[in-house]
Each structure stands twice: as C-alpha cells, then as structure tokens.
Amino acid sequence: MKRIATSLLLPILAIGFCFFNPLPEAANAQQNWPEFRGPTGDGHATDAKLPTELDSSKVSWELPIHGKGWSSPVIWDDQVWLTTATDDGKQQSVIGVDLESGEKLHDFVVFENEDPDFCHDTNSYASPTPAIETGRLYVHFGSYGTACLDTETAKIIWQRRDLPCDHFRGPASSPILYKNLLIVAFDGFDHQYVVALNKETGETVWKKDRDIKYGTDNGDYKKAYGTGAIFDVGGRPLLVYPSAVATIAYDPMTGKQAWTVYHDGMNASARPLITEDGLVIVSNGHGKLLAIKPEGKGNISETHVAWQSTKAIPRKSSPIIVDGKMYMNEDKGILSCVDPSTGEPFWKQRVGGTYAASPIFADGKLYFFSGEGKIHVLKPGDKFDLVSESSLGDGFNASPAVSGNRLVLRSISKLYCLEE
C-alpha cells in the first residue's frame, strides 16, 4: 500500500494507470511542489540538497508579503504562488513570484467580501494552500471562494462562490488534485461536507455530507480544517478525510463512503500519512493520533484501530515518516519520534517555542520550523540528534516548499528563498 501522488495524476491516464510506478510528470517532482506538503503529500523532498544552517547567510532573495496568510507556497517550474488576505478578510489576494529572482510577477485581489465572518487570531482569511499543475493554479479561501487561474496570464478561468459554510474560526482546509477533480472539505459550524469539482469547469461532480454522529448540536465541535490524502489500498484509491469526531474514507471518483473511524476531537488539520506496512495515520486535532487498518467497511472504530496515542501529539502540524520512524513537532515545543507500527516512543525532546508548520525531510535530514523563527535540523534515528539550530525572520505558521535545491519559506511577513 502506498500514497498516491494526487497532483501528478493526469486525466489522460485515468484508465489503466499503475499505483506503484511513477507517471510521466513525476520526473518533475523534485522541481515542483504542487500542493500542501509537496508532490507526495508527506513533506518529502528526498533528493534536494538544502543548507544545514538556515539563516540570513543562505537567503538568495526575500520578498515582503502584504496582509496575513498561513497558506504554504506552491511551486511549478519557475513560478512560486501563494495567497494572502487583509486582516479583516475583506480582500483575498493571489501573489505570483519568479523563483529564480524573487521578482513579483502578479499581485491582485481575487475575492472581495463586504462582511466577512469572524476569524480567530491564530488563523487567517488565507490559510488554505493552493494546488497547481501545468498552466493552472487553483486557489481556495473556504466559503469565500474557489478559483482556477491561468498561470501565464493570471486571468481567472472559473470561480465558485456558492459553496456554503460558516467556518466559525476561519477556513483552512486545502484542496487536492486527483485526475480531473479538485477535492476539498468544508467542515464548519453549520455545514459539513466534502466536494469534488471538475477542475476544467469548476462544476460539482459529487458532494457528500459528512455522515457523522457528532453527539452535540453545538457547531463549534463539528469544525475541522483537514486536507485529504489518497492512498492505494488493495489496488484501489481511497480518499481519507479527517473531520471533527471521526475520519471518513471515500471513493475519490464518486464520493461513495468506504469506512468511518470515530476518535472524538475537533479542529483536525494534519494531513493523513500511510506507513510502510499499510497503516493510515490520522490526528483528531485534539491531541490524539491513531493508526487505522484501512481495508474495512462501515464503522470500523472497534475493529480496525491498530493503536492510538495521546503523548506529545501535535494539534496543528502533520507528522512525517522517514525510514520506518515517525517524527512530530508538538504545538508547545516538544519534538518526538515514535514507531508508526506500534505508537511506541523512541525519544522525546523539548526544544521550546510553538509549532504550527509541518516538518520536511531532505538530503537525509529533518527540518522543523517554529512560530518564533527557530529552525531545528535533525538526523533521523532512534536518538535525538541535533545537527543545527538557527533563526530566520519573524516566525513560521506556513509549511515550507522545496524546488530543486531551493527551500522556499513563508514567514509571518516575508517570503524567503534559501540555498547553499
């Protein structure tokens, strides 16, 4: 079983593609970072040669970014794209940057909102990460709007502003590409559903309400901010989408529900992972991590949970798996390593600070980015092995992107490109 690199699947290959062999565009995986957590959705940039010390001496260019946004950058060929918004949410913008020079190529308002809903200070009106492929950028701002842009002209090809959801604390779920679909979840105070849009036209292909027994009428406990992941399970694609209280798996082409696991919690935001032995790792957003055997049907809560843990579990960021070990940065500054097959810990180390950004793995090293601008680089292994500790900028809430041997970081106020 393995993760399917959703953004790399071409519509022309919809029939007869193989889950276990790279498709033609996969050759560009090192160059392109097409969605949240990269081409395989798990934070891996294995072949990149990144600096070990990430400070101002390694910055090849930097660019101030107006407004407030926690969306991660995405990269395709020689372009970097990201979204931002005014603090009050009345304007939501798209920014395009030349990867080589850092020159701003595009900067324009894509959506205007007369009376935006409340957004919590720890969130922003531009937290969902875009998705990108050849010629097209897909930006998403929750119920405020979703749009497809031409990456050469930045002109809007299609847009949707009719997908309802009171996010209550602001939107954050990022869209993913799969074949001819753009898929995203709306888990809000009033509405909870997953929708798949035709990426060419923006039309709804399928929409499924969350079939979850929340156990409450309080919509605050029904919110989630998760990004889905598609895995190969027994030779078929499975779309795994965490939500409040439960995680649901769907057929990505039809939205047909395969199974549900109840795990309590709310505000789930970590992107699911799959282990070498086929366990799906999900977070409930409330300090619990679960490993699920994904072959079942229906409610598999009592039969298919291999293990669960509440020790040093991140509530915001996603874990990362390297060489059969899983690494995490807990929100209040604890880094840890566990066995993803059992949940048993190898080590736990307090480094301080706060964490929302998800880590990456490149060139045999793990990179962790704190909300205060500290960057810890570690060697993977069953012991805490610190390679370097450095500082840059005013803090990281967005997860990084990698292209070739360049690391693109979005801090609270700037976009950086670092290389050796």
Secondary structure as UniProt FT lines:
FT   STRAND          2..3
FT   HELIX           6..8
FT   HELIX           11..13
FT   HELIX           24..28
FT   TURN            29..31
FT   TURN            36..41
FT   TURN            46..47
FT   HELIX           56..58
FT   STRAND          59..64
FT   STRAND          74..76
FT   TURN            77..78
FT   STRAND          79..85
FT   TURN            87..88
FT   STRAND          91..98
FT   TURN            99..101
FT   STRAND          104..112
FT   TURN            121..122
FT   TURN            125..126
FT   STRAND          131..133
FT   TURN            134..135
FT   STRAND          136..140
FT   HELIX           142..144
FT   STRAND          146..150
FT   TURN            151..153
FT   STRAND          156..160
FT   STRAND          176..178
FT   TURN            179..180
FT   STRAND          181..187
FT   STRAND          192..198
FT   TURN            199..201
FT   STRAND          204..209
FT   HELIX           219..222
FT   STRAND          229..233
FT   TURN            234..235
FT   STRAND          236..242
FT   STRAND          246..250
FT   TURN            252..254
FT   STRAND          257..262
FT   STRAND          273..274
FT   TURN            276..277
FT   STRAND          280..283
FT   STRAND          289..292
FT   TURN            294..295
FT   STRAND          298..299
FT   TURN            301..303
FT   STRAND          305..309
FT   STRAND          320..322
FT   TURN            323..324
FT   STRAND          325..329
FT   TURN            331..332
FT   STRAND          334..338
FT   TURN            340..342
FT   STRAND          345..350
FT   STRAND          360..362
FT   TURN            363..364
FT   STRAND          365..369
FT   TURN            371..372
FT   STRAND          374..378
FT   STRAND          386..391
FT   TURN            393..394
FT   STRAND          401..403
FT   TURN            404..405
FT   STRAND          406..410
FT   STRAND          414..418
//
